[in-house]
Amino acid sequence: MEHHRKPAALARTALVAIAAGAMLTGCASGPAGGPDVEVESFDWRNFEGEEINVLMSQHPLSNAVQNHVEEFEELTGVDVNIETQSETDYMVKILTELQSGSGSYDVFMTSQPMNYQYAAAGWIEDLQPWVDDPNHTSPEYDFDDFYPALIEANRWDTTDFGGAGEGGLWAIPANEEGYALFYRKDILEANGIAVPQTIDELIAAAKQLDGTEFEGQEISGFVSRGDKTYPTLNPFSTFAGAFGAQDVTDGKATVNSPEGVEAVSKWVELMETAPQAASTYTWYEAQQDFISGNAAFYIDADHMAPDFEKEGSPIAGKVGYALPPEGPEGRASSLWVWSLGMNASSEHKGAAWQFIQWATSKEMLTNAIADGNMNPTRVSVAESEEMAAATAEWGDYNQVWQEILSEYAEWPYAPSATWPEVGDIWATAIQSALLGDQSVEEALDEAAAKIDEVIK
């Protein structure tokens, strides 16, 4: 079964002008980093008395860090101020703060598309020198314990439309998500439907169940994101990759290739079994719709399982977890990695690096399981007794997410600081086709033309 490269999901259109402007005016300059922060040997108390500021998106990762940060402060003598914001507000604030070059926040949550913006502009610290410096990195840190694919996803040499997985290490992975097929076990069993293995089987099953009644509740066949911003491309990537659709090939948009048209056509056909409002759903609305028991199938981030299974959830114990459905090119999944990065303008880089080490240590990532921070980014934590116990009542979840990560999930999108706009253009075209405002071909042809203008 062939596993291949897939289309791009990147950061927000509204932020592109800020990033592009900063790159035109030159890179931000901050205090010297890495080994230039001199200490004689590693000691958790090397930066005792310092104070760092951390900015995070509201997420199980930030919840876990907040729940345990006093442990870090006791260990190091470093005071930590943590601020969290909703994801939308967070994206705007961190980019604005980094652009200013003020160093107001020393550590922040980041991801691959964010890294592209920040690294190209010189706003984010290359952490590889810190990892390699034994005076700054604990001998117990065990960097090789991280999944190689997640470390690779955080590397980029800043070559436009190339160099992914190479060059600087811009962040340390703290939370991983691949994209799985969720299904209601009870609904499928009551209707004699086997778990779909292919895209066509999924569409057929969703159509069969759409509009039917189950335990007094009318259900839709499917639900997922439909919003016209790049995060919609994450669940859609399971279709794009399965058909071999690409975002950009040799510096030219290929979203309107035959493979791209087929992928969107199939996605639209499936989304027609979702609630009408799903055309504007972000991950949050789609997740809440599924948790409410309104849909039989759902494709999204596999680490949503704790929300499905938590006490009081209407669907706890009723959800099945499966690999993304197969297409002509096999199965596919995007890869989103929430990671911790360091501000290149920080005046407390030594303390910031200690915080990043602590927050991504084996002990902390194990503790974070109880706070819902899944999936672990370290092999040892993923294979731990704690992870097995936390997911023991979740059916095949623990096996499925690890198989998605090891066999299918990857970050294949064209690395470029200009790509936030590209992702939104593509997502807008998909929404237009879903709403029937344009045919799939018309929407994607228009999107390709717009993307080519962005590339120029």
C-alpha positions as CSV (number, residue, x, y, z in Angstrom):
1,M,0.0,0.0,0.0
2,E,1.6,3.2,-1.1
3,H,2.1,6.0,1.4
4,H,2.9,9.3,-0.2
5,R,3.1,13.1,0.2
6,K,0.0,15.2,0.8
7,P,-1.3,18.8,0.5
8,A,-0.5,21.8,2.7
9,A,-2.1,23.2,5.8
10,L,-0.5,26.3,7.0
11,A,-1.0,29.5,9.1
12,R,-3.6,32.3,8.8
13,T,-4.2,34.7,5.9
14,A,-4.7,37.6,8.2
15,L,-1.2,37.2,9.6
16,V,0.7,36.9,6.3
17,A,1.2,40.6,5.8
18,I,2.8,40.9,9.1
19,A,5.2,38.1,8.5
20,A,6.0,39.1,5.0
21,G,6.6,42.7,6.0
22,A,9.0,41.6,8.7
23,M,11.0,39.5,6.2
24,L,11.3,42.4,3.9
25,T,12.7,44.6,6.6
26,G,15.1,42.0,7.9
27,C,15.4,39.5,10.7
28,A,14.8,40.4,14.3
29,S,18.0,40.6,16.3
30,G,18.1,39.4,19.9
31,P,20.6,38.4,22.5
32,A,23.1,35.8,21.5
33,G,21.8,32.3,22.0
34,G,22.9,28.7,22.5
35,P,26.4,28.1,23.8
36,D,27.0,31.9,24.1
37,V,25.0,31.8,27.4
38,E,27.9,30.5,29.4
39,V,27.6,28.0,32.3
40,E,30.3,25.7,33.6
41,S,28.1,22.5,33.6
42,F,24.5,21.5,33.7
43,D,22.6,22.3,36.9
44,W,18.9,22.9,37.2
45,R,19.8,25.9,39.5
46,N,22.0,27.6,36.9
47,F,19.4,30.4,36.4
48,E,17.9,30.6,39.9
49,G,16.3,34.0,40.5
50,E,15.4,34.6,36.9
51,E,11.8,35.1,35.6
52,I,10.4,33.9,32.3
53,N,7.1,34.6,30.5
54,V,5.3,31.8,28.6
55,L,2.5,32.3,26.1
56,M,0.3,29.3,25.2
57,S,-2.9,28.4,23.4
58,Q,-5.7,27.0,25.5
59,H,-5.1,23.3,25.1
60,P,-4.6,20.1,27.2
61,L,-0.9,20.8,26.9
62,S,-1.1,24.3,28.5
63,N,-3.5,22.8,31.1
64,A,-0.8,20.2,32.0
65,V,2.0,22.8,32.2
66,Q,-0.1,25.1,34.4
67,N,-1.0,22.2,36.7
68,H,2.7,21.3,37.3
69,V,4.6,24.5,36.8
70,E,5.2,24.9,40.6
71,E,7.3,21.7,40.3
72,F,9.6,23.4,37.8
73,E,9.8,26.5,39.9
74,E,10.9,24.5,42.9
75,L,13.4,22.5,40.8
76,T,15.1,25.5,39.2
77,G,14.3,28.6,41.3
78,V,13.0,30.2,38.1
79,D,9.7,32.1,38.3
80,V,7.3,31.4,35.5
81,N,4.4,33.5,34.3
82,I,2.0,31.6,32.0
83,E,-0.6,33.3,29.9
84,T,-3.2,31.3,27.8
85,Q,-5.6,32.5,25.1
86,S,-8.1,31.0,22.7
87,E,-6.4,29.5,19.7
88,T,-7.6,32.3,17.3
89,D,-6.5,35.1,19.7
90,Y,-3.2,33.2,20.5
91,M,-2.2,33.0,16.8
92,V,-2.6,36.7,16.4
93,K,-0.9,37.7,19.7
94,I,2.2,35.5,19.4
95,L,2.9,36.7,15.9
96,T,2.5,40.3,16.8
97,E,4.8,39.8,19.9
98,L,7.5,38.1,17.8
99,Q,7.3,40.8,15.1
100,S,8.0,43.5,17.7
101,G,11.3,41.9,18.7
102,S,10.6,42.9,22.3
103,G,11.3,39.5,23.9
104,S,8.2,39.9,26.1
105,Y,7.6,36.2,26.0
106,D,10.5,33.8,26.3
107,V,8.7,30.5,25.5
108,F,5.6,29.8,23.4
109,M,3.6,27.1,21.7
110,T,4.2,26.7,18.0
111,S,3.7,24.3,15.1
112,Q,5.1,23.5,11.7
113,P,3.4,26.2,9.7
114,M,4.1,28.7,12.5
115,N,7.7,27.7,12.5
116,Y,8.0,28.5,8.8
117,Q,6.9,32.1,9.4
118,Y,9.0,32.6,12.5
119,A,12.2,31.0,11.2
120,A,12.1,32.8,7.9
121,A,11.8,36.1,9.8
122,G,14.5,35.2,12.4
123,W,12.1,35.4,15.3
124,I,12.5,31.9,16.7
125,E,15.6,30.3,18.2
126,D,17.3,27.3,16.6
127,L,17.3,24.8,19.5
128,Q,19.8,22.3,18.0
129,P,22.8,24.0,19.6
130,W,21.0,23.9,23.0
131,V,20.3,20.2,22.6
132,D,23.9,19.5,21.7
133,D,25.4,21.5,24.6
134,P,25.9,19.3,27.6
135,N,26.3,22.3,29.8
136,H,22.7,23.3,29.1
137,T,21.0,20.0,28.5
138,S,20.4,17.5,31.2
139,P,22.1,14.1,30.7
140,E,18.7,12.5,31.5
141,Y,16.9,14.4,28.7
142,D,17.2,11.6,26.2
143,F,16.6,13.5,23.0
144,D,16.6,10.3,21.0
145,D,13.4,9.2,22.8
146,F,11.3,11.6,20.7
147,Y,9.6,10.1,17.6
148,P,12.0,10.9,14.7
149,A,9.1,12.0,12.5
150,L,8.1,14.7,15.1
151,I,11.6,16.0,15.3
152,E,11.9,16.0,11.5
153,A,8.6,18.0,11.3
154,N,10.2,20.8,13.4
155,R,13.3,21.1,11.1
156,W,13.6,23.4,8.2
157,D,16.5,25.1,6.5
158,T,14.4,28.2,5.5
159,T,14.6,27.3,1.8
160,D,11.4,28.5,0.2
161,F,9.4,25.5,-1.1
162,G,12.1,23.1,0.0
163,G,14.3,22.0,2.9
164,A,11.6,20.4,5.0
165,G,13.1,18.1,7.6
166,E,16.5,19.7,7.3
167,G,18.5,22.5,8.9
168,G,17.5,24.2,12.2
169,L,15.4,22.6,14.9
170,W,12.8,25.3,15.7
171,A,10.8,23.7,18.5
172,I,10.6,20.6,20.7
173,P,7.4,18.4,20.2
174,A,5.0,18.3,23.2
175,N,1.7,17.1,21.6
176,E,1.0,15.1,18.5
177,E,-2.1,14.5,16.4
178,G,-2.7,12.4,13.4
179,Y,-6.1,12.1,11.8
180,A,-8.4,9.1,12.4
181,L,-11.8,7.9,11.5
182,F,-14.1,8.0,14.5
183,Y,-17.3,6.0,14.4
184,R,-20.2,5.1,16.6
185,K,-19.9,1.4,17.4
186,D,-23.5,1.1,18.6
187,I,-25.0,2.8,15.5
188,L,-23.0,0.6,13.1
189,E,-23.8,-2.6,15.0
190,A,-27.6,-1.7,15.0
191,N,-27.5,-1.2,11.3
192,G,-25.3,-4.2,10.4
193,I,-22.6,-1.9,8.9
194,A,-18.9,-3.0,9.0
195,V,-16.2,-0.3,9.8
196,P,-15.5,1.3,6.5
197,Q,-12.0,0.7,5.2
198,T,-12.1,2.7,2.0
199,I,-13.4,6.2,1.1
200,D,-16.1,4.7,-1.1
201,E,-17.2,2.4,1.7
202,L,-17.3,5.4,4.1
203,I,-19.4,7.5,1.7
204,A,-21.8,4.6,1.2
205,A,-22.2,4.0,4.9
206,A,-22.7,7.7,5.7
207,K,-25.4,8.0,3.1
208,Q,-27.2,4.9,4.4
209,L,-27.2,6.4,7.9
210,D,-27.8,10.0,7.2
211,G,-31.2,11.2,8.3
212,T,-32.1,8.0,10.1
213,E,-33.2,7.8,13.8
214,F,-31.2,6.1,16.5
215,E,-32.5,5.9,20.1
216,G,-34.9,8.7,19.4
217,Q,-32.4,11.0,17.9
218,E,-32.0,11.9,14.2
219,I,-28.4,11.5,13.1
220,S,-26.3,12.8,10.2
221,G,-24.0,10.4,8.4
222,F,-20.8,12.4,8.9
223,V,-19.4,15.5,10.5
224,S,-16.1,17.4,10.1
225,R,-14.7,20.8,9.7
226,G,-15.9,23.0,6.8
227,D,-14.5,26.5,7.7
228,K,-12.7,28.4,5.0
229,T,-9.4,28.5,6.9
230,Y,-6.4,26.3,6.6
231,P,-7.2,24.0,9.7
232,T,-10.0,22.5,7.5
233,L,-7.2,21.0,5.4
234,N,-6.1,18.7,8.3
235,P,-9.0,16.3,8.2
236,F,-9.4,16.8,4.5
237,S,-5.8,15.7,4.1
238,T,-6.9,12.1,4.6
239,F,-8.7,12.4,1.2
240,A,-6.1,14.5,-0.5
241,G,-3.4,12.1,0.3
242,A,-5.5,9.1,-0.5
243,F,-5.9,10.4,-4.0
244,G,-2.4,11.8,-4.4
245,A,-3.4,15.4,-4.5
246,Q,-0.7,18.0,-4.1
247,D,-0.7,21.6,-3.1
248,V,2.3,22.8,-5.1
249,T,4.6,21.0,-7.5
250,D,7.8,22.5,-8.9
251,G,6.7,26.0,-7.7
252,K,3.3,25.9,-9.3
253,A,-0.1,25.3,-7.7
254,T,-1.6,21.9,-8.4
255,V,-4.7,21.9,-6.3
256,N,-6.7,21.7,-9.5
257,S,-5.0,18.6,-10.8
258,P,-7.1,15.6,-11.7
259,E,-6.1,14.1,-8.3
260,G,-7.1,17.3,-6.6
261,V,-10.4,17.5,-8.3
262,E,-11.2,13.9,-7.4
263,A,-10.2,14.3,-3.7
264,V,-12.4,17.4,-3.3
265,S,-15.3,15.8,-5.2
266,K,-15.3,12.8,-2.9
267,W,-14.9,15.0,0.2
268,V,-17.9,17.2,-0.9
269,E,-19.9,14.0,-1.5
270,L,-19.2,12.8,2.1
271,M,-19.8,16.3,3.6
272,E,-23.2,16.4,2.0
273,T,-24.2,13.9,4.7
274,A,-23.1,16.3,7.4
275,P,-25.3,19.0,9.0
276,Q,-25.8,22.0,6.8
277,A,-24.0,24.2,9.4
278,A,-20.9,22.1,9.0
279,S,-19.8,24.2,6.1
280,T,-18.7,26.8,8.7
281,Y,-17.5,24.4,11.5
282,T,-14.1,24.7,13.0
283,W,-12.7,21.7,14.9
284,Y,-14.5,22.8,18.0
285,E,-18.0,22.8,16.5
286,A,-17.4,19.6,14.7
287,Q,-16.2,17.9,17.8
288,Q,-19.2,19.1,19.9
289,D,-21.6,17.9,17.2
290,F,-20.1,14.4,17.4
291,I,-19.9,14.4,21.2
292,S,-23.6,15.4,21.3
293,G,-24.4,12.1,19.5
294,N,-25.5,13.7,16.2
295,A,-23.2,11.9,13.8
296,A,-22.2,8.4,12.9
297,F,-18.8,9.2,11.5
298,Y,-16.2,11.9,12.1
299,I,-12.7,12.5,10.8
300,D,-10.4,14.7,12.8
301,A,-7.4,14.8,15.3
302,D,-7.1,11.4,16.9
303,H,-6.1,12.9,20.3
304,M,-9.7,14.1,20.7
305,A,-10.4,10.8,22.4
306,P,-10.2,12.1,26.0
307,D,-13.1,14.5,25.2
308,F,-15.2,11.7,23.8
309,E,-14.5,9.3,26.7
310,K,-14.6,11.7,29.7
311,E,-17.1,11.2,32.4
312,G,-20.5,12.7,31.4
313,S,-19.9,12.5,27.7
314,P,-23.0,11.2,25.9
315,I,-20.8,9.0,23.7
316,A,-18.3,7.7,26.3
317,G,-17.7,4.0,25.6
318,K,-19.5,4.2,22.2
319,V,-16.7,5.4,19.9
320,G,-14.6,3.3,17.7
321,Y,-11.2,4.4,16.4
322,A,-10.0,3.4,12.9
323,L,-7.3,4.2,10.4
324,P,-8.1,6.9,7.9
325,P,-10.0,5.4,4.9
326,E,-8.1,4.1,2.0
327,G,-8.0,5.6,-1.5
328,P,-6.2,4.8,-4.8
329,E,-2.9,5.9,-3.3
330,G,-3.5,4.2,0.1
331,R,-4.2,5.7,3.5
332,A,-3.0,9.2,4.5
333,S,-2.9,11.5,7.4
334,S,-1.6,15.0,8.1
335,L,0.5,15.6,11.1
336,W,0.1,18.5,13.5
337,V,2.7,18.9,16.3
338,W,2.1,21.4,19.1
339,S,5.7,22.2,20.2
340,L,7.5,24.6,22.4
341,G,9.7,27.2,20.9
342,M,12.0,29.9,22.2
343,N,11.9,33.6,21.3
344,A,15.0,34.6,19.5
345,S,14.8,38.0,21.3
346,S,14.5,36.4,24.8
347,E,16.9,37.8,27.4
348,H,16.5,34.6,29.5
349,K,17.4,31.9,27.0
350,G,19.1,29.7,29.5
351,A,16.1,29.6,31.8
352,A,13.8,29.3,28.8
353,W,15.6,26.2,27.6
354,Q,15.4,24.7,31.0
355,F,11.6,25.2,30.9
356,I,11.3,23.6,27.5
357,Q,13.4,20.6,28.7
358,W,11.3,20.2,31.8
359,A,8.0,20.5,29.9
360,T,9.0,17.9,27.3
361,S,10.7,15.5,29.7
362,K,9.7,11.9,30.1
363,E,8.4,12.7,33.6
364,M,6.3,15.7,32.6
365,L,4.8,14.2,29.5
366,T,3.9,11.1,31.5
367,N,2.2,13.3,34.1
368,A,0.4,15.2,31.3
369,I,-1.5,12.1,30.3
370,A,-3.8,12.6,33.2
371,D,-4.5,16.1,32.0
372,G,-5.6,14.9,28.6
373,N,-2.4,15.9,26.8
374,M,-2.3,13.2,24.1
375,N,-0.7,11.9,22.1
376,P,2.8,11.6,23.7
377,T,5.7,12.7,21.6
378,R,8.1,10.4,23.3
379,V,8.3,6.7,22.5
380,S,8.8,5.7,26.1
381,V,5.7,7.6,27.2
382,A,3.6,6.3,24.4
383,E,4.5,2.7,25.4
384,S,4.2,3.4,29.2
385,E,1.9,1.7,31.6
386,E,0.4,5.0,32.4
387,M,-0.7,5.5,28.7
388,A,-2.0,1.9,28.5
389,A,-4.0,2.4,31.7
390,A,-5.5,5.8,30.6
391,T,-6.8,4.3,27.4
392,A,-7.7,0.8,28.6
393,E,-11.4,1.5,28.1
394,W,-11.1,3.2,24.8
395,G,-11.1,0.1,22.5
396,D,-8.3,0.2,19.8
397,Y,-7.4,3.9,20.4
398,N,-3.9,3.3,21.8
399,Q,-3.0,1.0,19.0
400,V,-4.6,3.1,16.2
401,W,-3.0,6.4,17.0
402,Q,0.5,4.8,17.2
403,E,-0.1,3.1,13.9
404,I,-1.3,6.3,12.2
405,L,1.9,8.1,13.5
406,S,4.3,5.4,12.5
407,E,2.8,4.5,9.1
408,Y,0.8,7.4,7.7
409,A,1.1,10.7,9.5
410,E,3.6,13.2,8.1
411,W,4.0,16.9,7.4
412,P,4.3,17.0,3.7
413,Y,3.3,20.6,3.0
414,A,5.4,23.0,1.1
415,P,7.5,25.0,3.6
416,S,7.3,28.7,3.0
417,A,6.4,31.7,5.1
418,T,3.9,32.8,2.4
419,W,1.9,29.6,2.7
420,P,-0.6,30.6,5.3
421,E,-2.5,32.4,2.6
422,V,-2.2,29.4,0.3
423,G,-3.9,27.2,2.9
424,D,-6.8,29.6,3.3
425,I,-7.3,29.9,-0.5
426,W,-7.5,26.1,-0.8
427,A,-9.9,25.8,2.1
428,T,-12.1,28.5,0.8
429,A,-12.3,26.7,-2.6
430,I,-13.4,23.5,-0.8
431,Q,-16.1,25.4,1.1
432,S,-17.3,27.1,-2.1
433,A,-17.7,23.7,-3.8
434,L,-19.5,22.3,-0.7
435,L,-22.0,25.1,-0.6
436,G,-22.6,24.7,-4.4
437,D,-21.5,28.2,-5.2
438,Q,-19.1,26.8,-7.7
439,S,-18.4,23.4,-9.3
440,V,-15.3,21.6,-7.8
441,E,-13.4,22.3,-11.0
442,E,-14.3,26.0,-11.1
443,A,-13.4,26.5,-7.4
444,L,-10.1,24.7,-7.7
445,D,-9.1,26.5,-11.0
446,E,-9.8,29.8,-9.3
447,A,-7.8,28.8,-6.2
448,A,-4.8,27.6,-8.3
449,A,-4.7,31.0,-10.0
450,K,-4.7,32.8,-6.7
451,I,-2.1,30.5,-5.3
452,D,0.2,31.1,-8.2
453,E,-0.1,34.8,-7.6
454,V,0.9,34.3,-4.0
455,I,3.9,32.2,-5.1
456,K,5.0,34.9,-7.4
